[in-house]
C-alpha cells in the first residue's frame, strides 16, 4: 500500500484506503455505473480497528464508504472546511443506513 500511495499520490507512507476513479467507458445499463476501484490495506485496517476500539467489520465499512465517497467526487484534502464537512457528513449518513 505504501508503494501504491507513493506511485499515485507521491506520499511515501502507508495509507488505509486508496480510490482509483475509472476513466474508461465500461458498458453498463441505466441502473449501474462503474465508479472505479477501492483498495483497502488489511494491516492498516486491523491496526485502526484496534486503535479506535471498533470491530474489523465496522472499520472495513468505514474505509469502504470513505473510498466510495471519494469516487463520487468528494474530498477532504486541500479543500475548505465546508467541503471536508460535506464528505464527513455523507459518510456518516451512509454508515448509519448500513447499521454498522
The 8 nearest C-alpha neighbors of each residue, nearest first, counted from 0:
[[1, 3, 2, 13, 4, 40, 14, 15],
 [0, 2, 13, 4, 12, 3, 5, 11],
 [3, 1, 5, 0, 4, 6, 11, 13],
 [4, 2, 6, 0, 5, 1, 7, 8],
 [3, 5, 1, 8, 2, 7, 6, 10],
 [4, 6, 9, 10, 11, 2, 3, 8],
 [7, 5, 3, 4, 9, 2, 8, 10],
 [8, 6, 4, 5, 3, 9, 10, 2],
 [7, 9, 4, 5, 10, 6, 3, 11],
 [8, 10, 5, 6, 7, 11, 4, 3],
 [11, 9, 5, 8, 4, 12, 6, 1],
 [12, 10, 5, 1, 9, 4, 13, 2],
 [13, 11, 1, 10, 14, 4, 5, 2],
 [12, 14, 1, 0, 15, 4, 11, 43],
 [13, 15, 16, 12, 0, 1, 4, 43],
 [14, 16, 40, 43, 39, 44, 13, 17],
 [17, 15, 39, 38, 14, 40, 62, 66],
 [18, 16, 38, 37, 66, 39, 19, 15],
 [19, 17, 37, 66, 36, 38, 20, 70],
 [20, 18, 36, 35, 37, 21, 17, 70],
 [19, 21, 35, 70, 34, 22, 18, 36],
 [22, 20, 35, 23, 34, 19, 33, 36],
 [21, 23, 20, 24, 35, 34, 25, 19],
 [24, 22, 21, 25, 20, 33, 26, 35],
 [23, 25, 26, 22, 21, 33, 27, 32],
 [24, 26, 23, 27, 33, 32, 21, 22],
 [27, 25, 24, 28, 32, 33, 31, 23],
 [28, 26, 31, 32, 25, 29, 33, 30],
 [27, 29, 30, 31, 26, 32, 25, 33],
 [30, 28, 31, 27, 32, 26, 33, 25],
 [29, 31, 28, 32, 27, 33, 26, 34],
 [32, 30, 28, 29, 27, 33, 26, 34],
 [31, 33, 34, 27, 30, 29, 28, 25],
 [32, 34, 35, 31, 25, 21, 27, 26],
 [35, 33, 21, 20, 70, 32, 36, 71],
 [34, 36, 21, 20, 19, 33, 70, 37],
 [37, 35, 19, 18, 38, 20, 34, 21],
 [36, 38, 18, 66, 17, 19, 39, 16],
 [37, 39, 17, 16, 18, 36, 40, 66],
 [38, 40, 16, 15, 41, 37, 17, 62],
 [39, 41, 15, 43, 42, 44, 16, 0],
 [42, 40, 44, 43, 39, 45, 15, 46],
 [43, 41, 45, 44, 40, 46, 15, 47],
 [42, 44, 46, 15, 40, 45, 41, 47],
 [43, 45, 41, 47, 42, 46, 40, 48],
 [46, 44, 48, 42, 43, 47, 41, 49],
 [45, 47, 43, 49, 44, 48, 50, 42],
 [48, 46, 50, 44, 49, 45, 51, 43],
 [49, 47, 53, 45, 51, 50, 46, 58],
 [48, 50, 52, 47, 46, 51, 45, 53],
 [51, 49, 47, 48, 52, 46, 53, 45],
 [52, 50, 48, 49, 53, 47, 46, 58],
 [51, 53, 49, 50, 48, 54, 47, 55],
 [54, 52, 48, 51, 57, 49, 58, 55],
 [53, 55, 57, 56, 48, 58, 52, 49],
 [54, 56, 58, 57, 48, 59, 45, 53],
 [55, 57, 59, 54, 58, 60, 99, 53],
 [58, 56, 54, 60, 59, 55, 99, 61],
 [57, 59, 61, 55, 60, 56, 48, 62],
 [60, 58, 56, 62, 57, 61, 55, 63],
 [59, 61, 63, 57, 58, 62, 64, 56],
 [62, 60, 58, 64, 59, 63, 65, 57],
 [63, 61, 65, 59, 64, 60, 58, 66],
 [62, 64, 60, 66, 65, 61, 59, 67],
 [63, 65, 67, 61, 66, 62, 60, 68],
 [66, 64, 62, 68, 63, 67, 61, 69],
 [67, 65, 69, 63, 18, 64, 68, 37],
 [68, 66, 70, 64, 69, 65, 63, 71],
 [67, 69, 71, 65, 70, 66, 73, 64],
 [68, 70, 73, 66, 72, 71, 67, 74],
 [71, 69, 67, 72, 68, 20, 34, 66],
 [70, 72, 68, 69, 73, 67, 34, 66],
 [73, 71, 69, 70, 74, 68, 67, 20],
 [72, 74, 69, 86, 68, 71, 75, 70],
 [75, 73, 76, 69, 83, 86, 72, 78],
 [74, 76, 83, 78, 77, 86, 82, 73],
 [77, 75, 78, 74, 83, 79, 82, 80],
 [76, 78, 75, 79, 74, 83, 80, 82],
 [79, 77, 76, 75, 82, 83, 80, 74],
 [78, 80, 82, 81, 83, 77, 75, 76],
 [81, 79, 83, 82, 84, 78, 75, 85],
 [80, 82, 84, 79, 83, 85, 78, 86],
 [83, 81, 85, 79, 84, 80, 78, 86],
 [82, 84, 75, 80, 86, 85, 81, 79],
 [83, 85, 87, 81, 86, 82, 88, 80],
 [86, 84, 82, 88, 83, 87, 89, 81],
 [85, 87, 89, 83, 84, 88, 73, 90],
 [88, 86, 84, 90, 89, 85, 91, 83],
 [89, 87, 91, 85, 90, 86, 84, 92],
 [88, 90, 92, 86, 91, 87, 85, 93],
 [91, 89, 87, 93, 88, 92, 94, 86],
 [90, 92, 88, 94, 89, 93, 95, 87],
 [93, 91, 89, 95, 90, 94, 88, 96],
 [94, 92, 96, 90, 95, 91, 97, 89],
 [93, 95, 97, 91, 96, 92, 90, 98],
 [96, 94, 98, 92, 97, 93, 91, 99],
 [95, 97, 93, 94, 98, 92, 99, 91],
 [98, 96, 94, 95, 99, 93, 60, 92],
 [99, 97, 95, 96, 94, 93, 57, 60],
 [98, 97, 57, 94, 95, 60, 56, 96]]
